[in-house]
Amino acid sequence: MFVITLTLLLIVQLNAKFSRECTHQSSSLKPYGSRCIDSSECFNNYCYSNRCQCPYDQIFDSQINLCLPNCNTNITRRAGKISTSVRNEGRKRYKDCKWIIMDSANSYVVFSSSVKMDSLSSELKSRHRLDLYDYRVTYTNFGRNGNLEYLASAHASDEYSKTYATTLNSGLQIQVDFDSPKIRGLDFLIVYRVYEKDAQITDTYGVIASPGYPKSYPASSRFTWTIFGKSNTFILTDLKLDGCCDSLTIYNGNSNSSAPLVRLYNETTQKTFTTKGPMYIVFETNSANQSDGFSAVFYRQDLDHAEKCDLNIDGMCKPGLACRCDKYTEARCLCPDGHYYFGNNCIYALQTKVFPAETSVSLDIHNVSLNFVSHQLIWSTCWEIREKLTKITREVISGLTPGQEYNVKIISTLAADTYNDPIFLKSNFIVITLPAQPGEVLAEESNLNTPPYVLKFNSSQGIVHHYNITLVSDTQVLTYQVKEAELVTSDLTADTLYNYTITAFNKLGNESTTFRGNVTTGPDQSVSVGVIAGITISIIVLLCCVAVGIVVLDRKRRTQITHFLRLCLGNIRQHKRESNGSLSKSRNKKASSGGRQLKSDPKGKDNKHSYDVVIVPSSPDVAGLYRDLNQSTPAENCYANSSAVKQYLDSSLYEDM
C-alpha cells in the first residue's frame, strides 16, 4: 500500500503576498459564446457546435473569463484553478458546492486562494463561508475510503493570510456553504498544483509546506524538493521544529552530495537563501516529539521569454523582460508594452534602412517573419504633413524637396502571436533629402576682369546648407565654402584659365552631384593702363619738344607757338593726373641753339596768355614744321605731328625746359 502525503496551502489573498492575478481578456481571441470554426479562435480554447464554449466538465466564470471545474467535481488534473461566482444569472444557485482534489500516493497539493463576498451585510457574510477539510483516505482490499476532518474556514469578512497542509494519507475537500436566500455569490479563486513527495520542481514559483502545517508534521519522515533553474530564491516564512533531531537543510545543488548552504532547526524570523543553479531541500524528522513544521516560498530568477512568473514578485524575469499577463490570463515574462520579441531581444520599433535621394526617400522596413499587418507612414515639415498606408516592407516616399528636413514616423501593426495581442510599434526619425546639383558660372553676371573677382553661378533647387567651390590652374589650387551662389575673391591671377567644381551640401553633410566647368580671367588692367599712359606721355613730350624748335619770325607767330607749348604742357599735366601721377611744375629751362634765348612779351597785344620763355632749336626744317603746325590748332598738332618731329627727338637738338 502506498502512503499518500497531501499538503494543503491556503493563502486568503485579501492581504496576502500573492494578491495579484491576471484577469485580462485578449481582444484578438473570441469571447465565450462567440461563433467559431476552430478552438484556436476561442479565448477559452474550446469550440463546440460552432460556439466558443467550456468543456463538458467545466463552467464559465464571467468574473475572471475562465472555464473552471464544475461544482461537485472530483478533480484529477495535477494543476489548475477552481472558482465560482454562483450569481443569479438564470442558472441554479448552489446550496452546497464542493470539489475534491486527489492524486496518487506520495503526492500532495499546494494552492493559494482569494475570497470575496458581494454586497452583503456583516451578518450575512459571517454565515457564508469557504470550508476546507482534510480528506483522509484509507485503502482496503475493497478500495479507497475517505473521512473528513475539519481544517479551517475562510469568511468573506476575513482579512488574513495563513498556510495549511493536510496530514498523511489525505486529500483535500473544498466546500462552499450558502446559508441565505439573499446570497448572490461567494467569489473565490484557488490556484493549485500537485507535487510528488520527492518533488522535482520545474515551476518558476510556488509554496512549500511540511505535511500537517501548522498543526503537526509526521514523525520519522523525509521529504525532498529539487528546484531547477539558473537562479533560485528560497524564502523561509516560518520554521518550528523539535529541537532534538528534526532539521531543514538547503543545498547549493541538486542532491545532498552538493555543498550545504544552511541547516536549520528553529527560526522565528524570515530568511532568504539564493543559489545560482539548482536548489536541493531536505526535511527530516525523527520518532520523537513533533512541532508545527515550516512554510516557505520559492521562485526562480533570470527567467527567459514566455516563462511563467508571478505578478507579485519582482526580479523574476531577465533584464529587458517584464512579468505581464498574456492573452490567456497567464503571467509570463514578456516584452514590455509597445515592444516585440525578436532575435532574443525586445524591440520597440522595427529596424528601418533609409536611402535618401534628391526628391524621394526609400524605406526598407525590417521584415519580422512576415508577421505584420500594415505600416502607416507619416512624413512632415513645419508647414506640411502627409501620410500613406502600406502592407509592403519596401516603400518609396516621392515628391520631396531637395535638401529638406522631414520628420518621419512609422506605425507598424504586428499580428497577434502565441502570447500577445496585436502590437503597435512606433519609429520616429529625421531624414534630409540630398541637395540638387548646382549650375554653371554665369559669365554675364560675374566679374572676371578686375579684382575683386566675382563668380556667380546657378544655385541648387530646394534647400542648401553650403557650397564647396574649387578653382584649379597650372599654379594654384583654391578652395572656398560659401552660403550663397556667389564667390568674391582677390586670389585669382589675371589672364589665367581655371577649372572649377561646385558641390552643394545639405545639413547632414551629404553632397550633391558635382558641377564642373572652366573660366578665364581677364588681362592685367593695371599694366595696360601704365603702358598706355607712358606711351601717351612720351608722345606729348616729344611733340612739345619739337615745337620748341620752331623758328619764331615775329611776335605774333612767337605768341602763337608759345600758346601751343602751353597747351601741350597742360595736356601733359592732365594726362598724368588721370594716370594717378602728377607732372611737376614747369620750370624755366635753357635751350641752347646759337646761344640765344628768346622771351615772350607778356604785354603783347595779340597774346591772351603769359609765357616765360620760348626755346628755339636751330633746324633746317623748322619752317616746314611750323607751317604744318600752323595749319591746325595747337592742341591738335601736339598729337597729329608726332611722326614728323620724331627726328628732332632723336637728334638731341633740344634741351628740357
Buried (B, 14 or more C-beta within 10 A) or exposed (E): EEEBBBBBBBBBBBEBBBBBBBEEBBEEBBBBEBEBEEEEBBBBBBBEEEBBBBEEEBBBBEBBBBBBBBBEBEBEEBEBBBBBBBBEEEEEBBEEBBBBBBBEBBBBBBBBBBBBBBEBEEEBBBBBBBBBBBBBBEBEEEEEEBEBEEBBEBBBBBEEBBBBBBBBBBBBBBBBBBEEEEBBBBBBBBBBBBBBBEBEBEBBBBBBBBBBBBBBBBEEBEBBBBBBBBBBBBBBBBBBBBEEEBBBBBBBBBEEEBEEBBEBBBBEEEBEBEBEBBBBBBBBBBEEEBBBBBBBBBBBBBBEBBBBBBBBBEEBBBEBBBBBBBBBBEBBBBBEEEBBBBEEEBBEBBEBEEEBEBBBBBBEBBEBEEEBEEBBBBBEEEEEEEEEEBEEBEBEBEEBBBBBBBBBBBBBBBBBBEBBBBBBBEBEEEBBBBBBBBBBBEEEEBBBEBBEBEBBBBBBBBBBBBBBBBBBBEEEEBEBEBEEBBBEBEEBEBEBEBEBBBBBBBBEEBEBEEBEEEBEBEEEEEEEEBEEBEEBBEBBBBBBBBBBBBBBEEBEBBBBBBBBBBBBBBBBBEBBEEBEEEBEEBEEEEBEBEEEBEEBBEEBEEBEEEBBBBBBBEBEBBEEBBEBBBEEEBBEBBEBBBEBBBEBBEEEBBBEB
